[in-house]
Amino acid sequence: MELEPIFISAIIFGFTYAVIYLFIRKKERMAMLEKGVDPAIFQQPISKPKYSGAAALKYGLLFIGVAIGIFLGAVLDEMTTLNDEASYFSMLFLFGGMGLVVAHYLEKKEVKDANTIN
């Protein structure tokens, strides 16, 4: 199966979506400015994350999930009739995604705890 046409289609779709999105956003902003809205609302302040270890936690749990996925993909490959691509990729995405979900909830809990103390 050739993946080149799929990638080209995805890139074309992405660029088309971006151009349309930017065009509509510009029209909305111009209409807001014409109605007298303060232009400072378009500049969002850069905020520091309240929990500085969030990225390390997220990547750590992602890589742990990927490692478990590789291991269980090998187990599935040996013990079932699934082909090796299906077993490896399904386990990689499953456990990698679970790692990111766990990181999200841990980060959310940490931010909530930090906000309740202050």
N, CA, C and O atoms as CSV, one atom per row, in Angstrom:
chain,resi,resn,atom,element,x,y,z
A,1,MET,N,N,0.838,-1.173,0.000
A,1,MET,CA,C,0.000,0.000,0.000
A,1,MET,C,C,0.889,1.244,0.000
A,1,MET,O,O,1.786,1.384,0.831
A,2,GLU,N,N,0.628,2.115,-0.921
A,2,GLU,CA,C,1.421,3.339,-1.011
A,2,GLU,C,C,0.810,4.412,-0.126
A,2,GLU,O,O,-0.396,4.657,-0.169
A,3,LEU,N,N,1.643,5.042,0.667
A,3,LEU,CA,C,1.181,6.075,1.580
A,3,LEU,C,C,1.345,7.479,1.015
A,3,LEU,O,O,0.828,8.442,1.582
A,4,GLU,N,N,2.052,7.598,-0.087
A,4,GLU,CA,C,2.313,8.914,-0.669
A,4,GLU,C,C,1.032,9.670,-1.017
A,4,GLU,O,O,0.928,10.847,-0.671
A,5,PRO,N,N,0.047,9.053,-1.686
A,5,PRO,CA,C,-1.187,9.799,-1.991
A,5,PRO,C,C,-1.946,10.227,-0.730
A,5,PRO,O,O,-2.589,11.277,-0.717
A,6,ILE,N,N,-1.869,9.425,0.310
A,6,ILE,CA,C,-2.553,9.777,1.558
A,6,ILE,C,C,-1.896,10.999,2.185
A,6,ILE,O,O,-2.584,11.923,2.620
A,7,PHE,N,N,-0.556,11.006,2.233
A,7,PHE,CA,C,0.156,12.148,2.793
A,7,PHE,C,C,-0.077,13.419,1.983
A,7,PHE,O,O,-0.275,14.492,2.553
A,8,ILE,N,N,-0.053,13.301,0.667
A,8,ILE,CA,C,-0.279,14.465,-0.190
A,8,ILE,C,C,-1.685,15.006,0.006
A,8,ILE,O,O,-1.879,16.220,0.068
A,9,SER,N,N,-2.673,14.115,0.105
A,9,SER,CA,C,-4.053,14.554,0.333
A,9,SER,C,C,-4.181,15.246,1.684
A,9,SER,O,O,-4.862,16.266,1.792
A,10,ALA,N,N,-3.533,14.704,2.718
A,10,ALA,CA,C,-3.595,15.305,4.045
A,10,ALA,C,C,-2.935,16.682,4.050
A,10,ALA,O,O,-3.443,17.604,4.689
A,11,ILE,N,N,-1.834,16.832,3.360
A,11,ILE,CA,C,-1.141,18.120,3.305
A,11,ILE,C,C,-1.985,19.148,2.557
A,11,ILE,O,O,-2.100,20.291,2.998
A,12,ILE,N,N,-2.568,18.759,1.446
A,12,ILE,CA,C,-3.419,19.679,0.682
A,12,ILE,C,C,-4.623,20.099,1.517
A,12,ILE,O,O,-4.974,21.278,1.551
A,13,PHE,N,N,-5.258,19.138,2.194
A,13,PHE,CA,C,-6.396,19.448,3.054
A,13,PHE,C,C,-5.980,20.393,4.180
A,13,PHE,O,O,-6.700,21.342,4.488
A,14,GLY,N,N,-4.834,20.143,4.791
A,14,GLY,CA,C,-4.355,20.987,5.879
A,14,GLY,C,C,-4.094,22.413,5.435
A,14,GLY,O,O,-4.492,23.358,6.116
A,15,PHE,N,N,-3.430,22.578,4.301
A,15,PHE,CA,C,-3.160,23.926,3.799
A,15,PHE,C,C,-4.453,24.650,3.430
A,15,PHE,O,O,-4.595,25.841,3.709
A,16,THR,N,N,-5.387,23.951,2.812
A,16,THR,CA,C,-6.656,24.563,2.444
A,16,THR,C,C,-7.402,25.017,3.698
A,16,THR,O,O,-7.934,26.127,3.745
A,17,TYR,N,N,-7.438,24.160,4.703
A,17,TYR,CA,C,-8.099,24.499,5.956
A,17,TYR,C,C,-7.434,25.707,6.610
A,17,TYR,O,O,-8.126,26.596,7.105
A,18,ALA,N,N,-6.109,25.752,6.620
A,18,ALA,CA,C,-5.386,26.861,7.246
A,18,ALA,C,C,-5.669,28.178,6.530
A,18,ALA,O,O,-5.877,29.204,7.177
A,19,VAL,N,N,-5.678,28.154,5.215
A,19,VAL,CA,C,-5.929,29.387,4.455
A,19,VAL,C,C,-7.349,29.883,4.715
A,19,VAL,O,O,-7.555,31.076,4.940
A,20,ILE,N,N,-8.323,28.986,4.686
A,20,ILE,CA,C,-9.712,29.388,4.934
A,20,ILE,C,C,-9.865,29.904,6.362
A,20,ILE,O,O,-10.533,30.913,6.588
A,21,TYR,N,N,-9.253,29.221,7.325
A,21,TYR,CA,C,-9.336,29.636,8.725
A,21,TYR,C,C,-8.732,31.032,8.918
A,21,TYR,O,O,-9.332,31.890,9.565
A,22,LEU,N,N,-7.556,31.246,8.358
A,22,LEU,CA,C,-6.914,32.554,8.513
A,22,LEU,C,C,-7.706,33.657,7.819
A,22,LEU,O,O,-7.767,34.781,8.319
A,23,PHE,N,N,-8.307,33.353,6.685
A,23,PHE,CA,C,-9.115,34.338,5.972
A,23,PHE,C,C,-10.338,34.732,6.800
A,23,PHE,O,O,-10.650,35.916,6.929
A,24,ILE,N,N,-11.029,33.735,7.358
A,24,ILE,CA,C,-12.219,34.010,8.169
A,24,ILE,C,C,-11.835,34.764,9.440
A,24,ILE,O,O,-12.539,35.687,9.847
A,25,ARG,N,N,-10.714,34.376,10.076
A,25,ARG,CA,C,-10.286,35.050,11.298
A,25,ARG,C,C,-9.958,36.524,11.024
A,25,ARG,O,O,-10.273,37.398,11.832
A,26,LYS,N,N,-9.323,36.785,9.878
A,26,LYS,CA,C,-8.997,38.168,9.534
A,26,LYS,C,C,-10.272,38.981,9.323
A,26,LYS,O,O,-10.356,40.130,9.758
A,27,LYS,N,N,-11.261,38.390,8.659
A,27,LYS,CA,C,-12.531,39.088,8.433
A,27,LYS,C,C,-13.218,39.387,9.764
A,27,LYS,O,O,-13.752,40.480,9.950
A,28,GLU,N,N,-13.210,38.428,10.688
A,28,GLU,CA,C,-13.834,38.635,11.993
A,28,GLU,C,C,-13.132,39.744,12.765
A,28,GLU,O,O,-13.780,40.598,13.370
A,29,ARG,N,N,-11.824,39.723,12.741
A,29,ARG,CA,C,-11.072,40.747,13.475
A,29,ARG,C,C,-11.297,42.138,12.887
A,29,ARG,O,O,-11.428,43.114,13.625
A,30,MET,N,N,-11.341,42.222,11.587
A,30,MET,CA,C,-11.588,43.525,10.948
A,30,MET,C,C,-12.983,44.028,11.306
A,30,MET,O,O,-13.162,45.221,11.555
A,31,ALA,N,N,-13.970,43.141,11.336
A,31,ALA,CA,C,-15.326,43.540,11.699
A,31,ALA,C,C,-15.375,44.006,13.146
A,31,ALA,O,O,-16.067,44.973,13.462
A,32,MET,N,N,-14.644,43.324,14.033
A,32,MET,CA,C,-14.617,43.731,15.441
A,32,MET,C,C,-13.957,45.095,15.600
A,32,MET,O,O,-14.424,45.926,16.380
A,33,LEU,N,N,-12.871,45.328,14.862
A,33,LEU,CA,C,-12.195,46.627,14.930
A,33,LEU,C,C,-13.081,47.745,14.403
A,33,LEU,O,O,-13.059,48.854,14.938
A,34,GLU,N,N,-13.861,47.471,13.361
A,34,GLU,CA,C,-14.768,48.475,12.814
A,34,GLU,C,C,-15.857,48.842,13.811
A,34,GLU,O,O,-16.370,49.961,13.793
A,35,LYS,N,N,-16.215,47.888,14.691
A,35,LYS,CA,C,-17.249,48.164,15.688
A,35,LYS,C,C,-16.679,48.828,16.936
A,35,LYS,O,O,-17.429,49.152,17.857
A,36,GLY,N,N,-15.359,49.037,16.981
A,36,GLY,CA,C,-14.762,49.760,18.083
A,36,GLY,C,C,-14.217,48.907,19.212
A,36,GLY,O,O,-14.040,49.408,20.322
A,37,VAL,N,N,-13.947,47.647,18.968
A,37,VAL,CA,C,-13.381,46.783,19.999
A,37,VAL,C,C,-11.902,47.115,20.174
A,37,VAL,O,O,-11.207,47.397,19.198
A,38,ASP,N,N,-11.425,47.083,21.408
A,38,ASP,CA,C,-10.035,47.380,21.717
A,38,ASP,C,C,-9.127,46.310,21.094
A,38,ASP,O,O,-9.342,45.122,21.336
A,39,PRO,N,N,-8.119,46.697,20.298
A,39,PRO,CA,C,-7.255,45.707,19.649
A,39,PRO,C,C,-6.364,44.928,20.616
A,39,PRO,O,O,-5.736,43.949,20.213
A,40,ALA,N,N,-6.299,45.337,21.864
A,40,ALA,CA,C,-5.458,44.627,22.832
A,40,ALA,C,C,-5.986,43.234,23.141
A,40,ALA,O,O,-5.240,42.395,23.645
A,41,ILE,N,N,-7.259,42.967,22.849
A,41,ILE,CA,C,-7.787,41.637,23.146
A,41,ILE,C,C,-7.216,40.577,22.211
A,41,ILE,O,O,-7.299,39.384,22.504
A,42,PHE,N,N,-6.636,41.002,21.086
A,42,PHE,CA,C,-6.059,40.043,20.152
A,42,PHE,C,C,-4.695,39.549,20.602
A,42,PHE,O,O,-4.223,38.517,20.126
A,43,GLN,N,N,-4.059,40.266,21.508
A,43,GLN,CA,C,-2.746,39.867,22.000
A,43,GLN,C,C,-2.930,39.137,23.321
A,43,GLN,O,O,-3.195,39.757,24.351
A,44,GLN,N,N,-2.790,37.823,23.286
A,44,GLN,CA,C,-2.962,37.018,24.491
A,44,GLN,C,C,-1.662,37.010,25.273
A,44,GLN,O,O,-0.589,36.837,24.694
A,45,PRO,N,N,-1.747,37.193,26.579
A,45,PRO,CA,C,-0.525,37.183,27.378
A,45,PRO,C,C,0.100,35.797,27.415
A,45,PRO,O,O,-0.597,34.783,27.424
A,46,ILE,N,N,1.414,35.776,27.436
A,46,ILE,CA,C,2.131,34.517,27.536
A,46,ILE,C,C,2.180,34.148,29.009
A,46,ILE,O,O,2.756,34.868,29.824
A,47,SER,N,N,1.575,33.027,29.336
A,47,SER,CA,C,1.520,32.629,30.741
A,47,SER,C,C,2.448,31.448,30.982
A,47,SER,O,O,2.579,30.555,30.145
A,48,LYS,N,N,3.080,31.466,32.127
A,48,LYS,CA,C,3.933,30.356,32.510
A,48,LYS,C,C,3.057,29.239,33.052
A,48,LYS,O,O,2.070,29.506,33.738
A,49,PRO,N,N,3.399,28.003,32.758
A,49,PRO,CA,C,2.629,26.923,33.351
A,49,PRO,C,C,2.838,26.901,34.865
A,49,PRO,O,O,3.945,27.130,35.354
A,50,LYS,N,N,1.768,26.625,35.589
A,50,LYS,CA,C,1.857,26.633,37.037
A,50,LYS,C,C,2.631,25.431,37.558
A,50,LYS,O,O,3.216,25.470,38.641
A,51,TYR,N,N,2.625,24.381,36.782
A,51,TYR,CA,C,3.330,23.173,37.179
A,51,TYR,C,C,4.493,22.990,36.218
A,51,TYR,O,O,4.275,22.648,35.056
A,52,SER,N,N,5.707,23.204,36.663
A,52,SER,CA,C,6.848,23.237,35.760
A,52,SER,C,C,7.272,21.857,35.270
A,52,SER,O,O,7.937,21.762,34.239
A,53,GLY,N,N,6.918,20.807,35.959
A,53,GLY,CA,C,7.317,19.462,35.549
A,53,GLY,C,C,6.308,18.789,34.643
A,53,GLY,O,O,6.384,17.580,34.426
A,54,ALA,N,N,5.361,19.553,34.107
A,54,ALA,CA,C,4.286,18.968,33.309
A,54,ALA,C,C,4.815,18.297,32.050
A,54,ALA,O,O,4.386,17.193,31.713
A,55,ALA,N,N,5.734,18.943,31.357
A,55,ALA,CA,C,6.249,18.370,30.112
A,55,ALA,C,C,7.053,17.106,30.395
A,55,ALA,O,O,6.944,16.121,29.664
A,56,ALA,N,N,7.855,17.131,31.446
A,56,ALA,CA,C,8.649,15.950,31.784
A,56,ALA,C,C,7.746,14.786,32.167
A,56,ALA,O,O,7.990,13.646,31.774
A,57,LEU,N,N,6.711,15.076,32.930
A,57,LEU,CA,C,5.763,14.031,33.314
A,57,LEU,C,C,5.054,13.467,32.094
A,57,LEU,O,O,4.902,12.253,31.958
A,58,LYS,N,N,4.622,14.359,31.207
A,58,LYS,CA,C,3.892,13.924,30.020
A,58,LYS,C,C,4.767,13.036,29.131
A,58,LYS,O,O,4.335,11.967,28.699
A,59,TYR,N,N,5.989,13.480,28.862
A,59,TYR,CA,C,6.862,12.687,28.008
A,59,TYR,C,C,7.305,11.406,28.687
A,59,TYR,O,O,7.443,10.372,28.034
A,60,GLY,N,N,7.526,11.466,29.982
A,60,GLY,CA,C,7.907,10.268,30.710
A,60,GLY,C,C,6.832,9.207,30.647
A,60,GLY,O,O,7.121,8.043,30.369
A,61,LEU,N,N,5.590,9.598,30.903
A,61,LEU,CA,C,4.499,8.625,30.834
A,61,LEU,C,C,4.242,8.162,29.403
A,61,LEU,O,O,3.861,7.012,29.183
A,62,LEU,N,N,4.447,9.048,28.430
A,62,LEU,CA,C,4.299,8.643,27.033
A,62,LEU,C,C,5.317,7.565,26.677
A,62,LEU,O,O,4.966,6.553,26.071
A,63,PHE,N,N,6.580,7.781,27.053
A,63,PHE,CA,C,7.617,6.814,26.715
A,63,PHE,C,C,7.458,5.509,27.485
A,63,PHE,O,O,7.771,4.439,26.965
A,64,ILE,N,N,6.973,5.592,28.719
A,64,ILE,CA,C,6.679,4.362,29.463
A,64,ILE,C,C,5.567,3.594,28.751
A,64,ILE,O,O,5.644,2.374,28.605
A,65,GLY,N,N,4.538,4.311,28.311
A,65,GLY,CA,C,3.448,3.671,27.578
A,65,GLY,C,C,3.918,3.066,26.270
A,65,GLY,O,O,3.474,1.980,25.897
A,66,VAL,N,N,4.811,3.750,25.567
A,66,VAL,CA,C,5.355,3.214,24.309
A,66,VAL,C,C,6.172,1.956,24.579
A,66,VAL,O,O,6.084,0.986,23.827
A,67,ALA,N,N,6.968,1.966,25.649
A,67,ALA,CA,C,7.771,0.784,25.984
A,67,ALA,C,C,6.878,-0.403,26.321
A,67,ALA,O,O,7.134,-1.524,25.882
A,68,ILE,N,N,5.827,-0.154,27.104
A,68,ILE,CA,C,4.894,-1.242,27.419
A,68,ILE,C,C,4.193,-1.710,26.144
A,68,ILE,O,O,3.959,-2.904,25.962
A,69,GLY,N,N,3.860,-0.764,25.262
A,69,GLY,CA,C,3.222,-1.126,23.996
A,69,GLY,C,C,4.117,-1.977,23.117
A,69,GLY,O,O,3.640,-2.920,22.485
A,70,ILE,N,N,5.409,-1.663,23.062
A,70,ILE,CA,C,6.340,-2.478,22.270
A,70,ILE,C,C,6.423,-3.881,22.856
A,70,ILE,O,O,6.399,-4.873,22.127
A,71,PHE,N,N,6.520,-3.952,24.171
A,71,PHE,CA,C,6.603,-5.262,24.824
A,71,PHE,C,C,5.342,-6.090,24.575
A,71,PHE,O,O,5.435,-7.257,24.193
A,72,LEU,N,N,4.173,-5.502,24.788
A,72,LEU,CA,C,2.934,-6.248,24.586
A,72,LEU,C,C,2.663,-6.514,23.108
A,72,LEU,O,O,1.999,-7.493,22.768
A,73,GLY,N,N,3.168,-5.654,22.228
A,73,GLY,CA,C,3.063,-5.942,20.792
A,73,GLY,C,C,3.860,-7.180,20.421
A,73,GLY,O,O,3.418,-7.992,19.609
A,74,ALA,N,N,5.044,-7.321,21.021
A,74,ALA,CA,C,5.849,-8.526,20.778
A,74,ALA,C,C,5.154,-9.759,21.329
A,74,ALA,O,O,5.183,-10.822,20.710
A,75,VAL,N,N,4.524,-9.619,22.497
A,75,VAL,CA,C,3.787,-10.746,23.076
A,75,VAL,C,C,2.613,-11.117,22.183
A,75,VAL,O,O,2.385,-12.300,21.931
A,76,LEU,N,N,1.870,-10.139,21.703
A,76,LEU,CA,C,0.750,-10.410,20.790
A,76,LEU,C,C,1.232,-11.032,19.489
A,76,LEU,O,O,0.583,-11.927,18.947
A,77,ASP,N,N,2.354,-10.567,18.994
A,77,ASP,CA,C,2.900,-11.094,17.748
A,77,ASP,C,C,3.245,-12.576,17.885
A,77,ASP,O,O,3.028,-13.357,16.959
A,78,GLU,N,N,3.776,-12.954,19.031
A,78,GLU,CA,C,4.175,-14.340,19.239
A,78,GLU,C,C,3.013,-15.256,19.592
A,78,GLU,O,O,3.011,-16.424,19.202
A,79,MET,N,N,2.030,-14.753,20.318
A,79,MET,CA,C,0.987,-15.615,20.863
A,79,MET,C,C,-0.307,-15.624,20.060
A,79,MET,O,O,-1.169,-16.466,20.311
A,80,THR,N,N,-0.469,-14.727,19.115
A,80,THR,CA,C,-1.704,-14.695,18.338
A,80,THR,C,C,-1.388,-14.774,16.858
A,80,THR,O,O,-0.226,-14.809,16.455
A,81,THR,N,N,-2.435,-14.801,16.062
A,81,THR,CA,C,-2.245,-14.863,14.615
A,81,THR,C,C,-2.247,-13.479,13.971
A,81,THR,O,O,-2.226,-13.365,12.746
A,82,LEU,N,N,-2.273,-12.429,14.791
A,82,LEU,CA,C,-2.186,-11.077,14.238
A,82,LEU,C,C,-0.844,-10.888,13.545
A,82,LEU,O,O,0.170,-11.438,13.976
A,83,ASN,N,N,-0.845,-10.110,12.474
A,83,ASN,CA,C,0.443,-9.825,11.852
A,83,ASN,C,C,1.212,-8.842,12.726
A,83,ASN,O,O,0.633,-8.182,13.588
A,84,ASP,N,N,2.506,-8.749,12.501
A,84,ASP,CA,C,3.346,-7.977,13.417
A,84,ASP,C,C,3.050,-6.483,13.383
A,84,ASP,O,O,3.155,-5.827,14.419
A,85,GLU,N,N,2.680,-5.912,12.224
A,85,GLU,CA,C,2.383,-4.481,12.164
A,85,GLU,C,C,1.172,-4.139,13.014
A,85,GLU,O,O,1.183,-3.161,13.761
A,86,ALA,N,N,0.130,-4.947,12.895
A,86,ALA,CA,C,-1.095,-4.665,13.653
A,86,ALA,C,C,-0.856,-4.782,15.148
A,86,ALA,O,O,-1.329,-3.950,15.922
A,87,SER,N,N,-0.131,-5.799,15.555
A,87,SER,CA,C,0.074,-5.979,16.993
A,87,SER,C,C,0.956,-4.875,17.571
A,87,SER,O,O,0.655,-4.342,18.638
A,88,TYR,N,N,2.034,-4.530,16.882
A,88,TYR,CA,C,2.925,-3.498,17.409
A,88,TYR,C,C,2.264,-2.123,17.421
A,88,TYR,O,O,2.287,-1.436,18.442
A,89,PHE,N,N,1.676,-1.716,16.301
A,89,PHE,CA,C,1.105,-0.380,16.227
A,89,PHE,C,C,-0.107,-0.220,17.139
A,89,PHE,O,O,-0.287,0.833,17.751
A,90,SER,N,N,-0.937,-1.256,17.234
A,90,SER,CA,C,-2.099,-1.129,18.115
A,90,SER,C,C,-1.671,-0.964,19.563
A,90,SER,O,O,-2.237,-0.142,20.284
A,91,MET,N,N,-0.702,-1.719,19.990
A,91,MET,CA,C,-0.244,-1.615,21.373
A,91,MET,C,C,0.519,-0.308,21.617
A,91,MET,O,O,0.394,0.287,22.688
A,92,LEU,N,N,1.308,0.142,20.636
A,92,LEU,CA,C,2.016,1.421,20.782
A,92,LEU,C,C,1.035,2.568,20.987
A,92,LEU,O,O,1.181,3.364,21.915
A,93,PHE,N,N,0.039,2.647,20.116
A,93,PHE,CA,C,-0.915,3.741,20.213
A,93,PHE,C,C,-1.794,3.617,21.450
A,93,PHE,O,O,-2.112,4.622,22.087
A,94,LEU,N,N,-2.188,2.404,21.794
A,94,LEU,CA,C,-3.030,2.204,22.962
A,94,LEU,C,C,-2.316,2.641,24.240
A,94,LEU,O,O,-2.845,3.449,25.004
A,95,PHE,N,N,-1.128,2.116,24.471
A,95,PHE,CA,C,-0.445,2.420,25.717
A,95,PHE,C,C,0.204,3.810,25.701
A,95,PHE,O,O,0.310,4.443,26.752
A,96,GLY,N,N,0.635,4.291,24.551
A,96,GLY,CA,C,1.128,5.663,24.464
A,96,GLY,C,C,0.016,6.652,24.769
A,96,GLY,O,O,0.228,7.619,25.502
A,97,GLY,N,N,-1.161,6.422,24.216
A,97,GLY,CA,C,-2.317,7.275,24.507
A,97,GLY,C,C,-2.744,7.196,25.957
A,97,GLY,O,O,-3.106,8.208,26.558
A,98,MET,N,N,-2.704,5.998,26.523
A,98,MET,CA,C,-3.048,5.868,27.934
A,98,MET,C,C,-2.058,6.630,28.808
A,98,MET,O,O,-2.450,7.219,29.815
A,99,GLY,N,N,-0.783,6.624,28.435
A,99,GLY,CA,C,0.213,7.383,29.173
A,99,GLY,C,C,-0.072,8.875,29.138
A,99,GLY,O,O,0.081,9.561,30.149
A,100,LEU,N,N,-0.490,9.385,27.975
A,100,LEU,CA,C,-0.822,10.803,27.868
A,100,LEU,C,C,-2.079,11.161,28.661
A,100,LEU,O,O,-2.155,12.237,29.254
A,101,VAL,N,N,-3.060,10.263,28.672
A,101,VAL,CA,C,-4.275,10.509,29.450
A,101,VAL,C,C,-3.959,10.539,30.944
A,101,VAL,O,O,-4.451,11.404,31.668
A,102,VAL,N,N,-3.140,9.597,31.401
A,102,VAL,CA,C,-2.740,9.583,32.807
A,102,VAL,C,C,-1.968,10.859,33.148
A,102,VAL,O,O,-2.184,11.446,34.208
A,103,ALA,N,N,-1.076,11.291,32.263
A,103,ALA,CA,C,-0.324,12.526,32.500
A,103,ALA,C,C,-1.264,13.721,32.597
A,103,ALA,O,O,-1.059,14.611,33.422
A,104,HIS,N,N,-2.288,13.742,31.758
A,104,HIS,CA,C,-3.254,14.852,31.795
A,104,HIS,C,C,-3.950,14.914,33.148
A,104,HIS,O,O,-4.034,15.978,33.762
A,105,TYR,N,N,-4.447,13.773,33.608
A,105,TYR,CA,C,-5.166,13.776,34.881
A,105,TYR,C,C,-4.240,14.070,36.060
A,105,TYR,O,O,-4.655,14.742,37.005
A,106,LEU,N,N,-3.009,13.588,36.030
A,106,LEU,CA,C,-2.072,13.907,37.103
A,106,LEU,C,C,-1.730,15.399,37.116
A,106,LEU,O,O,-1.639,16.014,38.178
A,107,GLU,N,N,-1.544,15.969,35.931
A,107,GLU,CA,C,-1.249,17.401,35.842
A,107,GLU,C,C,-2.442,18.227,36.302
A,107,GLU,O,O,-2.278,19.230,36.997
A,108,LYS,N,N,-3.636,17.807,35.917
A,108,LYS,CA,C,-4.848,18.503,36.324
A,108,LYS,C,C,-4.997,18.473,37.848
A,108,LYS,O,O,-5.357,19.480,38.457
A,109,LYS,N,N,-4.723,17.334,38.453
A,109,LYS,CA,C,-4.808,17.200,39.905
A,109,LYS,C,C,-3.746,18.067,40.580
A,109,LYS,O,O,-4.019,18.695,41.603
A,110,GLU,N,N,-2.545,18.104,40.020
A,110,GLU,CA,C,-1.461,18.896,40.600
A,110,GLU,C,C,-1.784,20.390,40.546
A,110,GLU,O,O,-1.533,21.108,41.513
A,111,VAL,N,N,-2.330,20.859,39.442
A,111,VAL,CA,C,-2.700,22.269,39.320
A,111,VAL,C,C,-3.835,22.594,40.274
A,111,VAL,O,O,-3.840,23.658,40.893
A,112,LYS,N,N,-4.795,21.690,40.400
A,112,LYS,CA,C,-5.905,21.907,41.326
A,112,LYS,C,C,-5.408,21.992,42.759
A,112,LYS,O,O,-5.844,22.860,43.515
A,113,ASP,N,N,-4.488,21.089,43.147
A,113,ASP,CA,C,-3.922,21.125,44.493
A,113,ASP,C,C,-3.124,22.404,44.725
A,113,ASP,O,O,-3.180,22.976,45.814
A,114,ALA,N,N,-2.385,22.857,43.719
A,114,ALA,CA,C,-1.599,24.081,43.856
A,114,ALA,C,C,-2.514,25.298,44.006
A,114,ALA,O,O,-2.180,26.235,44.730
A,115,ASN,N,N,-3.648,25.292,43.337
A,115,ASN,CA,C,-4.576,26.421,43.417
A,115,ASN,C,C,-5.331,26.442,44.741
A,115,ASN,O,O,-5.662,27.520,45.236
A,116,THR,N,N,-5.610,25.292,45.323
A,116,THR,CA,C,-6.344,25.261,46.583
A,116,THR,C,C,-5.474,25.660,47.764
A,116,THR,O,O,-5.983,26.177,48.759
A,117,ILE,N,N,-4.162,25.426,47.668
A,117,ILE,CA,C,-3.258,25.789,48.752
A,117,ILE,C,C,-3.097,27.298,48.811
A,117,ILE,O,O,-3.069,27.882,49.895
A,118,ASN,N,N,-2.991,27.926,47.658
A,118,ASN,CA,C,-2.784,29.399,47.608
A,118,ASN,C,C,-4.027,30.104,47.855
A,118,ASN,O,O,-4.050,31.335,47.853
